[in-house]
Amino acid sequence: MRIGELSRRTGVSPRSLRYYEDQGLLTSSRSDAGQRHYADADVERVALIRQLFDAGLSSRVIALVLPCVDTPADPAITESAFVTMTHERDRIDADIAQLLRSRDALDELIGINRRYWAQLTSAPVPG
């Protein structure tokens, strides 16, 4: 199938599909005219790539994980994918913890601002 068909079947833009190829996440064959052609199995591959992006993985990390899909019987590749995904989950946990600290700091500043605003609005008007 051509890129437009893959785009329609997956809901992923042709531009994104070309990006996936540039990043080594997806491959195509080329016609004599240079048009990309994809296999039917690429519909599922694109769905998996989208799921990995939705999980917060970068294209670089996805490229490290996808060999597990391509060679599922290789224990070393499977373990590598597991370690990579676990590392990414830990990174996301650290990001969440930092965001919570940032929110707490902002809440404190908002409280200070509210108290200051209350003082301003209840103070007598200077004469």
N, CA, C and O atoms as a printed pandas DataFrame, in Angstrom:
     atom_number atom_name residue_name chain_id  residue_number  x_coord  y_coord  z_coord
0              1         N          MET        A               1    0.844   -1.172    0.000
1              2        CA          MET        A               1    0.000    0.000    0.000
2              3         C          MET        A               1    0.887    1.231    0.000
3              4         O          MET        A               1    2.020    1.193    0.479
4              5         N          ARG        A               2    0.369    2.312   -0.535
5              6        CA          ARG        A               2    1.128    3.552   -0.581
6              7         C          ARG        A               2    0.919    4.344    0.703
7              8         O          ARG        A               2    0.081    3.992    1.533
8              9         N          ILE        A               3    1.683    5.405    0.854
9             10        CA          ILE        A               3    1.694    6.156    2.101
10            11         C          ILE        A               3    0.321    6.745    2.444
11            12         O          ILE        A               3   -0.055    6.796    3.615
12            13         N          GLY        A               4   -0.427    7.188    1.427
13            14        CA          GLY        A               4   -1.757    7.747    1.684
14            15         C          GLY        A               4   -2.701    6.707    2.268
15            16         O          GLY        A               4   -3.492    7.009    3.162
16            17         N          GLU        A               5   -2.616    5.488    1.763
17            18        CA          GLU        A               5   -3.451    4.395    2.268
18            19         C          GLU        A               5   -3.072    4.057    3.710
19            20         O          GLU        A               5   -3.948    3.879    4.557
20            21         N          LEU        A               6   -1.775    3.968    3.988
21            22        CA          LEU        A               6   -1.337    3.685    5.355
22            23         C          LEU        A               6   -1.788    4.805    6.296
23            24         O          LEU        A               6   -2.194    4.549    7.429
24            25         N          SER        A               7   -1.714    6.009    5.829
25            26        CA          SER        A               7   -2.161    7.150    6.613
26            27         C          SER        A               7   -3.656    7.032    6.928
27            28         O          SER        A               7   -4.066    7.225    8.073
28            29         N          ARG        A               8   -4.457    6.719    5.932
29            30        CA          ARG        A               8   -5.913    6.571    6.140
30            31         C          ARG        A               8   -6.213    5.427    7.108
31            32         O          ARG        A               8   -7.074    5.559    7.978
32            33         N          ARG        A               9   -5.518    4.326    6.961
33            34        CA          ARG        A               9   -5.803    3.141    7.781
34            35         C          ARG        A               9   -5.330    3.289    9.224
35            36         O          ARG        A               9   -5.854    2.621   10.115
36            37         N          THR        A              10   -4.354    4.150    9.464
37            38        CA          THR        A              10   -3.810    4.299   10.816
38            39         C          THR        A              10   -4.208    5.609   11.492
39            40         O          THR        A              10   -4.109    5.736   12.713
40            41         N          GLY        A              11   -4.657    6.579   10.703
41            42        CA          GLY        A              11   -4.960    7.889   11.268
42            43         C          GLY        A              11   -3.717    8.711   11.553
43            44         O          GLY        A              11   -3.787    9.724   12.249
44            45         N          VAL        A              12   -2.578    8.283   11.020
45            46        CA          VAL        A              12   -1.310    8.982   11.208
46            47         C          VAL        A              12   -0.984    9.718    9.918
47            48         O          VAL        A              12   -1.102    9.153    8.831
48            49         N          SER        A              13   -0.581   10.961   10.033
49            50        CA          SER        A              13   -0.333   11.777    8.842
50            51         C          SER        A              13    0.836   11.219    8.023
51            52         O          SER        A              13    1.740   10.588    8.572
52            53         N          PRO        A              14    0.812   11.455    6.709
53            54        CA          PRO        A              14    1.956   11.045    5.885
54            55         C          PRO        A              14    3.276   11.650    6.374
55            56         O          PRO        A              14    4.327   11.012    6.308
56            57         N          ARG        A              15    3.204   12.881    6.862
57            58        CA          ARG        A              15    4.417   13.528    7.380
58            59         C          ARG        A              15    4.977   12.723    8.552
59            60         O          ARG        A              15    6.187   12.510    8.634
60            61         N          SER        A              16    4.107   12.276    9.458
61            62        CA          SER        A              16    4.560   11.472   10.596
62            63         C          SER        A              16    5.118   10.135   10.132
63            64         O          SER        A              16    6.121    9.660   10.664
64            65         N          LEU        A              17    4.477    9.532    9.147
65            66        CA          LEU        A              17    4.969    8.258    8.622
66            67         C          LEU        A              17    6.363    8.417    8.023
67            68         O          LEU        A              17    7.220    7.550    8.199
68            69         N          ARG        A              18    6.591    9.524    7.313
69            70        CA          ARG        A              18    7.933    9.780    6.767
70            71         C          ARG        A              18    8.937    9.986    7.910
71            72         O          ARG        A              18   10.079    9.536    7.828
72            73         N          TYR        A              19    8.503   10.665    8.966
73            74        CA          TYR        A              19    9.359   10.854   10.140
74            75         C          TYR        A              19    9.718    9.502   10.760
75            76         O          TYR        A              19   10.874    9.259   11.104
76            77         N          TYR        A              20    8.721    8.626   10.900
77            78        CA          TYR        A              20    8.995    7.295   11.444
78            79         C          TYR        A              20   10.059    6.580   10.617
79            80         O          TYR        A              20   10.946    5.920   11.159
80            81         N          GLU        A              21    9.959    6.721    9.313
81            82        CA          GLU        A              21   10.975    6.110    8.442
82            83         C          GLU        A              21   12.335    6.743    8.653
83            84         O          GLU        A              21   13.342    6.043    8.755
84            85         N          ASP        A              22   12.366    8.069    8.719
85            86        CA          ASP        A              22   13.638    8.764    8.935
86            87         C          ASP        A              22   14.308    8.327   10.236
87            88         O          ASP        A              22   15.535    8.295   10.333
88            89         N          GLN        A              23   13.491    7.992   11.233
89            90        CA          GLN        A              23   14.011    7.582   12.539
90            91         C          GLN        A              23   14.305    6.083   12.614
91            92         O          GLN        A              23   14.784    5.600   13.640
92            93         N          GLY        A              24   14.026    5.347   11.544
93            94        CA          GLY        A              24   14.288    3.916   11.507
94            95         C          GLY        A              24   13.229    3.080   12.213
95            96         O          GLY        A              24   13.481    1.924   12.551
96            97         N          LEU        A              25   12.057    3.646   12.437
97            98        CA          LEU        A              25   10.979    2.933   13.122
98            99         C          LEU        A              25   10.102    2.149   12.156
99           100         O          LEU        A              25    9.420    1.206   12.555
100          101         N          LEU        A              26   10.121    2.532   10.916
101          102        CA          LEU        A              26    9.258    1.970    9.883
102          103         C          LEU        A              26   10.070    1.900    8.605
103          104         O          LEU        A              26   10.897    2.773    8.339
104          105         N          THR        A              27    9.838    0.866    7.817
105          106        CA          THR        A              27   10.545    0.762    6.540
106          107         C          THR        A              27    9.535    0.589    5.419
107          108         O          THR        A              27    8.415    0.121    5.625
108          109         N          SER        A              28    9.955    0.972    4.250
109          110        CA          SER        A              28    9.122    0.796    3.072
110          111         C          SER        A              28   10.007    0.362    1.920
111          112         O          SER        A              28   11.229    0.512    1.950
112          113         N          SER        A              29    9.362   -0.174    0.917
113          114        CA          SER        A              29   10.072   -0.424   -0.338
114          115         C          SER        A              29    9.728    0.748   -1.249
115          116         O          SER        A              29    8.795    1.504   -0.980
116          117         N          ARG        A              30   10.475    0.885   -2.303
117          118        CA          ARG        A              30   10.235    1.995   -3.234
118          119         C          ARG        A              30    9.927    1.455   -4.616
119          120         O          ARG        A              30   10.521    0.484   -5.084
120          121         N          SER        A              31    8.985    2.114   -5.244
121          122        CA          SER        A              31    8.673    1.765   -6.633
122          123         C          SER        A              31    9.751    2.378   -7.531
123          124         O          SER        A              31   10.607    3.131   -7.065
124          125         N          ASP        A              32    9.696    2.048   -8.809
125          126        CA          ASP        A              32   10.652    2.631   -9.752
126          127         C          ASP        A              32   10.529    4.144   -9.784
127          128         O          ASP        A              32   11.499    4.852  -10.056
128          129         N          ALA        A              33    9.326    4.633   -9.504
129          130        CA          ALA        A              33    9.087    6.081   -9.497
130          131         C          ALA        A              33    9.447    6.709   -8.148
131          132         O          ALA        A              33    9.318    7.922   -7.979
132          133         N          GLY        A              34    9.900    5.890   -7.179
133          134        CA          GLY        A              34   10.313    6.418   -5.882
134          135         C          GLY        A              34    9.211    6.499   -4.843
135          136         O          GLY        A              34    9.426    7.017   -3.747
136          137         N          GLN        A              35    8.023    5.989   -5.179
137          138        CA          GLN        A              35    6.923    6.022   -4.212
138          139         C          GLN        A              35    7.140    4.959   -3.141
139          140         O          GLN        A              35    7.621    3.858   -3.409
140          141         N          ARG        A              36    6.768    5.330   -1.920
141          142        CA          ARG        A              36    6.876    4.389   -0.804
142          143         C          ARG        A              36    5.751    3.361   -0.888
143          144         O          ARG        A              36    4.615    3.684   -1.238
144          145         N          HIS        A              37    6.089    2.131   -0.563
145          146        CA          HIS        A              37    5.090    1.060   -0.478
146          147         C          HIS        A              37    5.287    0.325    0.843
147          148         O          HIS        A              37    6.409   -0.002    1.229
148          149         N          TYR        A              38    4.184    0.076    1.521
149          150        CA          TYR        A              38    4.204   -0.551    2.842
150          151         C          TYR        A              38    3.452   -1.870    2.804
151          152         O          TYR        A              38    2.569   -2.082    1.973
152          153         N          ALA        A              39    3.827   -2.753    3.729
153          154        CA          ALA        A              39    3.148   -4.039    3.868
154          155         C          ALA        A              39    1.910   -3.863    4.752
155          156         O          ALA        A              39    1.814   -2.899    5.511
156          157         N          ASP        A              40    0.974   -4.794    4.648
157          158        CA          ASP        A              40   -0.224   -4.752    5.491
158          159         C          ASP        A              40    0.140   -4.786    6.973
159          160         O          ASP        A              40   -0.539   -4.160    7.788
160          161         N          ALA        A              41    1.195   -5.503    7.331
161          162        CA          ALA        A              41    1.624   -5.599    8.728
162          163         C          ALA        A              41    2.062   -4.253    9.292
163          164         O          ALA        A              41    2.123   -4.085   10.510
164          165         N          ASP        A              42    2.367   -3.293    8.423
165          166        CA          ASP        A              42    2.804   -1.982    8.895
166          167         C          ASP        A              42    1.671   -1.205    9.566
167          168         O          ASP        A              42    1.927   -0.264   10.317
168          169         N          VAL        A              43    0.430   -1.589    9.301
169          170        CA          VAL        A              43   -0.696   -0.952    9.999
170          171         C          VAL        A              43   -0.560   -1.211   11.501
171          172         O          VAL        A              43   -0.694   -0.294   12.311
172          173         N          GLU        A              44   -0.291   -2.468   11.862
173          174        CA          GLU        A              44   -0.104   -2.814   13.276
174          175         C          GLU        A              44    1.166   -2.184   13.838
175          176         O          GLU        A              44    1.188   -1.752   14.991
176          177         N          ARG        A              45    2.211   -2.131   13.038
177          178        CA          ARG        A              45    3.469   -1.530   13.510
178          179         C          ARG        A              45    3.267   -0.054   13.828
179          180         O          ARG        A              45    3.748    0.434   14.851
180          181         N          VAL        A              46    2.564    0.654   12.963
181          182        CA          VAL        A              46    2.303    2.075   13.210
182          183         C          VAL        A              46    1.452    2.233   14.478
183          184         O          VAL        A              46    1.684    3.153   15.262
184          185         N          ALA        A              47    0.486    1.358   14.681
185          186        CA          ALA        A              47   -0.330    1.420   15.900
186          187         C          ALA        A              47    0.558    1.235   17.140
187          188         O          ALA        A              47    0.382    1.922   18.146
188          189         N          LEU        A              48    1.504    0.310   17.055
189          190        CA          LEU        A              48    2.423    0.090   18.174
190          191         C          LEU        A              48    3.311    1.311   18.389
191          192         O          LEU        A              48    3.524    1.732   19.526
192          193         N          ILE        A              49    3.820    1.871   17.319
193          194        CA          ILE        A              49    4.658    3.073   17.417
194          195         C          ILE        A              49    3.872    4.192   18.095
195          196         O          ILE        A              49    4.404    4.882   18.965
196          197         N          ARG        A              50    2.624    4.377   17.710
197          198        CA          ARG        A              50    1.782    5.409   18.334
198          199         C          ARG        A              50    1.597    5.116   19.822
199          200         O          ARG        A              50    1.642    6.029   20.646
200          201         N          GLN        A              51    1.390    3.855   20.162
201          202        CA          GLN        A              51    1.214    3.480   21.564
202          203         C          GLN        A              51    2.488    3.795   22.362
203          204         O          GLN        A              51    2.412    4.265   23.497
204          205         N          LEU        A              52    3.636    3.537   21.772
205          206        CA          LEU        A              52    4.899    3.835   22.441
206          207         C          LEU        A              52    5.101    5.343   22.599
207          208         O          LEU        A              52    5.573    5.796   23.642
208          209         N          PHE        A              53    4.750    6.118   21.582
209          210        CA          PHE        A              53    4.810    7.579   21.707
210          211         C          PHE        A              53    3.845    8.050   22.791
211          212         O          PHE        A              53    4.191    8.911   23.601
212          213         N          ASP        A              54    2.640    7.491   22.809
213          214        CA          ASP        A              54    1.649    7.872   23.819
214          215         C          ASP        A              54    2.122    7.536   25.228
215          216         O          ASP        A              54    1.707    8.182   26.190
216          217         N          ALA        A              55    2.984    6.533   25.357
217          218        CA          ALA        A              55    3.537    6.150   26.657
218          219         C          ALA        A              55    4.662    7.090   27.087
219          220         O          ALA        A              55    5.247    6.916   28.156
220          221         N          GLY        A              56    4.959    8.081   26.257
221          222        CA          GLY        A              56    5.966    9.069   26.619
222          223         C          GLY        A              56    7.365    8.758   26.134
223          224         O          GLY        A              56    8.321    9.418   26.542
224          225         N          LEU        A              57    7.506    7.759   25.263
225          226        CA          LEU        A              57    8.829    7.410   24.760
226          227         C          LEU        A              57    9.197    8.289   23.569
227          228         O          LEU        A              57    8.338    8.666   22.772
228          229         N          SER        A              58   10.463    8.606   23.462
229          230        CA          SER        A              58   10.959    9.362   22.309
230          231         C          SER        A              58   11.214    8.404   21.151
231          232         O          SER        A              58   11.252    7.188   21.339
232          233         N          SER        A              59   11.387    8.953   19.967
233          234        CA          SER        A              59   11.671    8.103   18.804
234          235         C          SER        A              59   12.991    7.362   18.996
235          236         O          SER        A              59   13.132    6.233   18.526
236          237         N          ARG        A              60   13.955    7.973   19.675
237          238        CA          ARG        A              60   15.234    7.314   19.939
238          239         C          ARG        A              60   15.026    6.077   20.808
239          240         O          ARG        A              60   15.602    5.022   20.542
240          241         N          VAL        A              61   14.204    6.209   21.842
241          242        CA          VAL        A              61   13.945    5.078   22.742
242          243         C          VAL        A              61   13.097    4.026   22.031
243          244         O          VAL        A              61   13.322    2.828   22.203
244          245         N          ILE        A              62   12.136    4.463   21.244
245          246        CA          ILE        A              62   11.304    3.511   20.497
246          247         C          ILE        A              62   12.180    2.664   19.577
247          248         O          ILE        A              62   11.957    1.462   19.434
248          249         N          ALA        A              63   13.173    3.293   18.955
249          250        CA          ALA        A              63   14.082    2.550   18.078
250          251         C          ALA        A              63   14.854    1.482   18.861
251          252         O          ALA        A              63   15.237    0.458   18.296
252          253         N          LEU        A              64   15.080    1.713   20.136
253          254        CA          LEU        A              64   15.770    0.720   20.969
254          255         C          LEU        A              64   14.845   -0.422   21.375
255          256         O          LEU        A              64   15.306   -1.540   21.604
256          257         N          VAL        A              65   13.549   -0.150   21.466
257          258        CA          VAL        A              65   12.576   -1.141   21.924
258          259         C          VAL        A              65   12.053   -2.009   20.767
259          260         O          VAL        A              65   11.797   -3.197   20.963
260          261         N          LEU        A              66   11.894   -1.446   19.593
261          262        CA          LEU        A              66   11.280   -2.173   18.478
262          263         C          LEU        A              66   11.975   -3.467   18.067
263          264         O          LEU        A              66   11.295   -4.375   17.589
264          265         N          PRO        A              67   13.286   -3.603   18.224
265          266        CA          PRO        A              67   13.879   -4.905   17.880
266          267         C          PRO        A              67   13.241   -6.069   18.635
267          268         O          PRO        A              67   13.261   -7.198   18.144
268          269         N          CYS        A              68   12.687   -5.824   19.796
269          270        CA          CYS        A              68   11.989   -6.861   20.559
270          271         C          CYS        A              68   10.782   -7.377   19.777
271          272         O          CYS        A              68   10.436   -8.555   19.865
272          273         N          VAL        A              69   10.150   -6.499   19.019
273          274        CA          VAL        A              69    9.002   -6.882   18.199
274          275         C          VAL        A              69    9.485   -7.644   16.967
275          276         O          VAL        A              69    8.860   -8.612   16.534
276          277         N          ASP        A              70   10.588   -7.197   16.422
277          278        CA          ASP        A              70   11.110   -7.801   15.197
278          279         C          ASP        A              70   11.761   -9.164   15.438
279          280         O          ASP        A              70   11.755  -10.026   14.559
280          281         N          THR        A              71   12.322   -9.352   16.636
281          282        CA          THR        A              71   13.004  -10.603   16.982
282          283         C          THR        A              71   12.551  -11.041   18.376
283          284         O          THR        A              71   13.345  -11.019   19.316
284          285         N          PRO        A              72   11.285  -11.436   18.519
285          286        CA          PRO        A              72   10.749  -11.712   19.861
286          287         C          PRO        A              72   11.350  -12.938   20.546
287          288         O          PRO        A              72   11.250  -13.066   21.766
288          289         N          ALA        A              73   11.964  -13.829   19.797
289          290        CA          ALA        A              73   12.501  -15.053   20.395
290          291         C          ALA        A              73   13.909  -14.872   20.947
291          292         O          ALA        A              73   14.451  -15.800   21.547
292          293         N          ASP        A              74   14.510  -13.709   20.761
293          294        CA          ASP        A              74   15.870  -13.474   21.235
294          295         C          ASP        A              74   15.822  -12.922   22.660
295          296         O          ASP        A              74   15.422  -11.774   22.854
296          297         N          PRO        A              75   16.218  -13.709   23.655
297          298        CA          PRO        A              75   16.129  -13.263   25.049
298          299         C          PRO        A              75   16.929  -11.990   25.334
299          300         O          PRO        A              75   16.498  -11.155   26.130
300          301         N          ALA        A              76   18.073  -11.839   24.700
301          302        CA          ALA        A              76   18.895  -10.649   24.951
302          303         C          ALA        A              76   18.184   -9.383   24.475
303          304         O          ALA        A              76   18.226   -8.349   25.142
304          305         N          ILE        A              77   17.540   -9.472   23.330
305          306        CA          ILE        A              77   16.814   -8.319   22.798
306          307         C          ILE        A              77   15.596   -8.018   23.662
307          308         O          ILE        A              77   15.292   -6.856   23.934
308          309         N          THR        A              78   14.903   -9.060   24.089
309          310        CA          THR        A              78   13.736   -8.884   24.952
310          311         C          THR        A              78   14.140   -8.241   26.278
311          312         O          THR        A              78   13.468   -7.331   26.764
312          313         N          GLU        A              79   15.239   -8.718   26.855
313          314        CA          GLU        A              79   15.711   -8.136   28.117
314          315         C          GLU        A              79   16.120   -6.681   27.931
315          316         O          GLU        A              79   15.833   -5.842   28.785
316          317         N          SER        A              80   16.782   -6.378   26.830
317          318        CA          SER        A              80   17.197   -5.005   26.549
318          319         C          SER        A              80   15.976   -4.085   26.456
319          320         O          SER        A              80   15.993   -2.977   26.992
320          321         N          ALA        A              81   14.926   -4.536   25.784
321          322        CA          ALA        A              81   13.705   -3.737   25.674
322          323         C          ALA        A              81   13.081   -3.527   27.047
323          324         O          ALA        A              81   12.615   -2.432   27.359
324          325         N          PHE        A              82   13.071   -4.577   27.870
325          326        CA          PHE        A              82   12.521   -4.477   29.216
326          327         C          PHE        A              82   13.295   -3.454   30.047
327          328         O          PHE        A              82   12.701   -2.612   30.720
328          329         N          VAL        A              83   14.613   -3.536   29.994
329          330        CA          VAL        A              83   15.455   -2.608   30.752
330          331         C          VAL        A              83   15.230   -1.180   30.266
331          332         O          VAL        A              83   15.133   -0.257   31.074
332          333         N          THR        A              84   15.147   -0.996   28.967
333          334        CA          THR        A              84   14.923    0.336   28.399
334          335         C          THR        A              84   13.583    0.902   28.859
335          336         O          THR        A              84   13.509    2.056   29.281
336          337         N          MET        A              85   12.524    0.097   28.780
337          338        CA          MET        A              85   11.203    0.587   29.193
338          339         C          MET        A              85   11.160    0.873   30.690
339          340         O          MET        A              85   10.524    1.837   31.115
340          341         N          THR        A              86   11.824    0.052   31.487
341          342        CA          THR        A              86   11.868    0.289   32.930
342          343         C          THR        A              86   12.601    1.589   33.242
343          344         O          THR        A              86   12.175    2.364   34.098
344          345         N          HIS        A              87   13.709    1.819   32.536
345          346        CA          HIS        A              87   14.452    3.070   32.707
346          347         C          HIS        A              87   13.571    4.268   32.350
347          348         O          HIS        A              87   13.574    5.279   33.053
348          349         N          GLU        A              88   12.833    4.151   31.274
349          350        CA          GLU        A              88   11.956    5.254   30.861
350          351         C          GLU        A              88   10.843    5.495   31.882
351          352         O          GLU        A              88   10.483    6.641   32.149
352          353         N          ARG        A              89   10.302    4.422   32.450
353          354        CA          ARG        A              89    9.282    4.592   33.486
354          355         C          ARG        A              89    9.878    5.318   34.686
355          356         O          ARG        A              89    9.236    6.201   35.254
356          357         N          ASP        A              90   11.100    4.956   35.077
357          358        CA          ASP        A              90   11.771    5.632   36.187
358          359         C          ASP        A              90   11.993    7.110   35.868
359          360         O          ASP        A              90   11.836    7.968   36.737
360          361         N          ARG        A              91   12.358    7.403   34.623
361          362        CA          ARG        A              91   12.546    8.798   34.205
362          363         C          ARG        A              91   11.232    9.563   34.316
363          364         O          ARG        A              91   11.208   10.697   34.796
364          365         N          ILE        A              92   10.149    8.951   33.877
365          366        CA          ILE        A              92    8.835    9.598   33.950
366          367         C          ILE        A              92    8.435    9.810   35.414
367          368         O          ILE        A              92    7.895   10.860   35.762
368          369         N          ASP        A              93    8.700    8.812   36.277
369          370        CA          ASP        A              93    8.416    8.975   37.709
370          371         C          ASP        A              93    9.183   10.164   38.287
371          372         O          ASP        A              93    8.630   10.940   39.066
372          373         N          ALA        A              94   10.446   10.306   37.909
373          374        CA          ALA        A              94   11.248   11.440   38.385
374          375         C          ALA        A              94   10.676   12.758   37.873
375          376         O          ALA        A              94   10.634   13.745   38.607
376          377         N          ASP        A              95   10.233   12.776   36.605
377          378        CA          ASP        A              95    9.617   13.978   36.050
378          379         C          ASP        A              95    8.338   14.332   36.813
379          380         O          ASP        A              95    8.087   15.501   37.106
380          381         N          ILE        A              96    7.540   13.327   37.128
381          382        CA          ILE        A              96    6.301   13.561   37.881
382          383         C          ILE        A              96    6.626   14.132   39.259
383          384         O          ILE        A              96    5.982   15.080   39.707
384          385         N          ALA        A              97    7.619   13.559   39.927
385          386        CA          ALA        A              97    8.012   14.054   41.251
386          387         C          ALA        A              97    8.448   15.512   41.170
387          388         O          ALA        A              97    8.097   16.315   42.034
388          389         N          GLN        A              98    9.209   15.855   40.140
389          390        CA          GLN        A              98    9.646   17.243   39.972
390          391         C          GLN        A              98    8.449   18.152   39.698
391          392         O          GLN        A              98    8.376   19.258   40.235
392          393         N          LEU        A              99    7.523   17.701   38.879
393          394        CA          LEU        A              99    6.325   18.509   38.616
394          395         C          LEU        A              99    5.517   18.716   39.888
395          396         O          LEU        A              99    4.984   19.805   40.101
396          397         N          LEU        A             100    5.413   17.705   40.735
397          398        CA          LEU        A             100    4.693   17.854   42.004
398          399         C          LEU        A             100    5.391   18.869   42.907
399          400         O          LEU        A             100    4.724   19.672   43.559
400          401         N          ARG        A             101    6.726   18.842   42.953
401          402        CA          ARG        A             101    7.457   19.842   43.744
402          403         C          ARG        A             101    7.219   21.237   43.177
403          404         O          ARG        A             101    7.042   22.193   43.931
404          405         N          SER        A             102    7.216   21.355   41.864
405          406        CA          SER        A             102    6.967   22.653   41.235
406          407         C          SER        A             102    5.564   23.148   41.547
407          408         O          SER        A             102    5.369   24.329   41.834
408          409         N          ARG        A             103    4.585   22.251   41.492
409          410        CA          ARG        A             103    3.205   22.640   41.799
410          411         C          ARG        A             103    3.098   23.083   43.258
411          412         O          ARG        A             103    2.438   24.079   43.555
412          413         N          ASP        A             104    3.735   22.358   44.160
413          414        CA          ASP        A             104    3.694   22.738   45.576
414          415         C          ASP        A             104    4.309   24.120   45.790
415          416         O          ASP        A             104    3.771   24.927   46.548
416          417         N          ALA        A             105    5.424   24.394   45.131
417          418        CA          ALA        A             105    6.063   25.709   45.242
418          419         C          ALA        A             105    5.149   26.798   44.685
419          420         O          ALA        A             105    5.042   27.883   45.257
420          421         N          LEU        A             106    4.494   26.500   43.570
421          422        CA          LEU        A             106    3.572   27.467   42.987
422          423         C          LEU        A             106    2.365   27.688   43.891
423          424         O          LEU        A             106    1.904   28.820   44.038
424          425         N          ASP        A             107    1.845   26.618   44.503
425          426        CA          ASP        A             107    0.735   26.758   45.447
426          427         C          ASP        A             107    1.119   27.671   46.607
427          428         O          ASP        A             107    0.313   28.484   47.059
428          429         N          GLU        A             108    2.348   27.533   47.085
429          430        CA          GLU        A             108    2.812   28.398   48.168
430          431         C          GLU        A             108    2.835   29.859   47.725
431          432         O          GLU        A             108    2.402   30.742   48.465
432          433         N          LEU        A             109    3.336   30.109   46.526
433          434        CA          LEU        A             109    3.372   31.479   46.006
434          435         C          LEU        A             109    1.959   32.029   45.790
435          436         O          LEU        A             109    1.704   33.206   46.045
436          437         N          ILE        A             110    1.060   31.190   45.328
437          438        CA          ILE        A             110   -0.332   31.622   45.143
438          439         C          ILE        A             110   -0.935   32.002   46.495
439          440         O          ILE        A             110   -1.649   33.000   46.599
440          441         N          GLY        A             111   -0.648   31.205   47.534
441          442        CA          GLY        A             111   -1.140   31.520   48.876
442          443         C          GLY        A             111   -0.615   32.860   49.366
443          444         O          GLY        A             111   -1.366   33.662   49.922
444          445         N          ILE        A             112    0.668   33.103   49.162
445          446        CA          ILE        A             112    1.256   34.395   49.544
446          447         C          ILE        A             112    0.570   35.518   48.786
447          448         O          ILE        A             112    0.235   36.552   49.363
448          449         N          ASN        A             113    0.363   35.312   47.496
449          450        CA          ASN        A             113   -0.286   36.335   46.673
450          451         C          ASN        A             113   -1.712   36.595   47.156
451          452         O          ASN        A             113   -2.138   37.748   47.226
452          453         N          ARG        A             114   -2.453   35.539   47.488
453          454        CA          ARG        A             114   -3.832   35.712   47.967
454          455         C          ARG        A             114   -3.861   36.519   49.271
455          456         O          ARG        A             114   -4.683   37.419   49.441
456          457         N          ARG        A             115   -2.952   36.178   50.183
457          458        CA          ARG        A             115   -2.910   36.908   51.453
458          459         C          ARG        A             115   -2.561   38.373   51.221
459          460         O          ARG        A             115   -3.146   39.259   51.844
460          461         N          TYR        A             116   -1.622   38.626   50.340
461          462        CA          TYR        A             116   -1.247   39.999   50.024
462          463         C          TYR        A             116   -2.415   40.733   49.374
463          464         O          TYR        A             116   -2.711   41.877   49.719
464          465         N          TRP        A             117   -3.065   40.074   48.441
465          466        CA          TRP        A             117   -4.221   40.675   47.759
466          467         C          TRP        A             117   -5.332   40.997   48.767
467          468         O          TRP        A             117   -5.961   42.053   48.688
468          469         N          ALA        A             118   -5.566   40.088   49.706
469          470        CA          ALA        A             118   -6.588   40.314   50.737
470          471         C          ALA        A             118   -6.239   41.538   51.577
471          472         O          ALA        A             118   -7.120   42.326   51.923
472          473         N          GLN        A             119   -4.962   41.701   51.906
473          474        CA          GLN        A             119   -4.558   42.869   52.675
474          475         C          GLN        A             119   -4.787   44.144   51.877
475          476         O          GLN        A             119   -5.227   45.155   52.424
476          477         N          LEU        A             120   -4.491   44.096   50.592
477          478        CA          LEU        A             120   -4.657   45.292   49.745
478          479         C          LEU        A             120   -6.124   45.686   49.634
479          480         O          LEU        A             120   -6.469   46.864   49.725
480          481         N          THR        A             121   -6.980   44.692   49.438
481          482        CA          THR        A             121   -8.379   45.003   49.179
482          483         C          THR        A             121   -9.135   45.358   50.446
483          484         O          THR        A             121  -10.185   45.997   50.368
484          485         N          SER        A             122   -8.628   44.957   51.630
485          486        CA          SER        A             122   -9.333   45.286   52.877
486          487         C          SER        A             122   -8.717   46.497   53.574
487          488         O          SER        A             122   -9.253   46.974   54.574
488          489         N          ALA        A             123   -7.620   46.985   53.064
489          490        CA          ALA        A             123   -6.968   48.141   53.686
490          491         C          ALA        A             123   -7.764   49.409   53.393
491          492         O          ALA        A             123   -8.372   49.533   52.330
492          493         N          PRO        A             124   -7.761   50.337   54.321
493          494        CA          PRO        A             124   -8.453   51.617   54.053
494          495         C          PRO        A             124   -7.751   52.350   52.910
495          496         O          PRO        A             124   -6.534   52.266   52.744
496          497         N          VAL        A             125   -8.525   53.043   52.158
497          498        CA          VAL        A             125   -7.990   53.812   51.033
498          499         C          VAL        A             125   -7.189   54.985   51.603
499          500         O          VAL        A             125   -7.698   55.751   52.421
500          501         N          PRO        A             126   -5.928   55.122   51.165
501          502        CA          PRO        A             126   -5.118   56.234   51.680
502          503         C          PRO        A             126   -5.758   57.567   51.303
503          504         O          PRO        A             126   -6.343   57.713   50.230
504          505         N          GLY        A             127   -5.634   58.526   52.202
505          506        CA          GLY        A             127   -6.283   59.821   52.036
506          507         C          GLY        A             127   -5.479   60.751   51.298
507          508         O          GLY        A             127   -5.896   61.888   51.078
